[in-house]
């Protein structure tokens, strides 16, 4: 089941890739159904907060008519940053599934762990490594292509 929903998050990451955005995708699931989707559009919208997780949380909140996303699970292709980790905790997401870790800005254990190291009023369960190879590949391919295109332009 986890792989099925991570594949949906990867579809979102592909949408970001096609827009020349860092390819991160996210879906939120409730009762076994995807209720919200998001992908990075930070460059397109020129807005620092337009991360996949934030967009998906906003859509899920609108759909459920509540900021509390109780009994919802989030699938995201890349470990959330501190901004997104905070939003996940505040939205009361029940469980977070992560594709691959982010050694530079990850806030679920790589650089810091907002989910474990602080006594917030809500605990999020976390599982990592869901379709890890696929989630890493889309990021590696994106940055390889980006470097290539920058080298051509210099």
N, C-alpha and C positions, 0 to 999 in steps of 0.2 A: 504493500500500500504506500509506504513512504516513497519508493522509487517512482510510482505513478505520479504523485503530486510534485516531486522534485523535477520530473520531466516537464510538467506544466510551468514550473518556475524557470526552467531552462528555455522554454519557448519565449517567456518574457525577456530573458537575458538576450536572446537573439534579436528581439525587437530593438533593444537598446543598442546592440552591436550595429544593426543596420542604420541607426541614427547617428553613428559615430560617438555613442555614449559608452562609458565603461559598462560592459555587459553584466549587469547584475539584475536578476529577476526574482520575483517573490509572488507567492500566492497564499491566501488565507483560506483555511478550510474549517467548516463547521458541519457537524453531523455527516461527515463523509463527502461533502460537496464543496467545490471551490466557490467562495462567495465574493472574493475580491482578488484582483491582480494588480501588479505594479512592476515597473522597470525604471531604471535610472533615466531621468531627463534633465539633469542638472545643467548640462551645457545648452541644450535646446531652450529651456525655460529661463536660463541665466539666474538660477535660484539654488543656493547651497542646500536647501532642505528637500529638494526633489529627488530623494533616494527612493529606491524600489519599496523598501519597507514602509516608509512614511506614506507614500501614495496608496499602498495596499491597505494600511490602517485607516486612512481617511475614507476610502471606498467602503471598507467593511463597516465602519462606524455609521456611514450614511445608510447602507443597506439594512443594518440591524437597528437603526435609529437609537444608537447608544454608543458612548465612548468606551463602555466596558465590553471588551470582546471575550467575555467568559466562555469557556468551553471551545475556544477557537485555537487552531494550530496554525503556525506560520512555517512555510518552507521558503528558504532563501538560499540562493546559490553561493553567496559569499558571507562570511562571518560579519555580523553587523558592527558598525562603528559605534562610538559612545552615544551619539545623538539618537541613532536608531535603537540601540539597546535600551536607552531611557524610555523611548516611546513604547517599546514592546512591553516593558515592565509596567508603565503607566496605563497601557491599554488592557492590562490583565490577561495577556495571551497565556494560554495554558501550557503549550509546548512549542518549542522552537526546534526545527530541523535545519541544520546547516550543511551545505554541500562541501565547501572547502574553507579553510581558515585563512585569515588575513594577517600576515606577520607584521604588517606596517601600522594598521589602524584598528585591528580587531579588538572588540570589547567583550568577547565571550570566552576569553582565556588566552588569546595570543599575546596581546600587549597588556591588557588589563581584563578583569572579569567583573563587570557590573552585576552579573547575575548571581555570583557566589560570594564576592568579597565584601558586600555591604548588606546590612540588615534591613532591606526594604520591606514594606508591608505585603508585597506579593512576590512569590517565588515562581520562576518560569523553569519548567523542565527543559533540558537541552539534550539533543542528540546530534552528533557531528558525523561527517564522512558519507552522507547519502549521495550517491553518484559522484563521489569526489573527483574521479578522473575526468568525467565530462565537464564538471564545473570548473576545474582547473584549466582544461583545454580551451574553453571559449575565452577565458581571460588571457591565457598565453598567446593564442592566435591573434586576439585583438591588439595586444601591445606589440607583438611582432610586426603586424601590418602597420601600426601607427609609426613605429620606428622607421620602417621601410619608406613610408610616404614622406616622413620628415627628412630623411636622407636624400630623397629625390629632389626635394624643394630647396636644398642647400647647395 
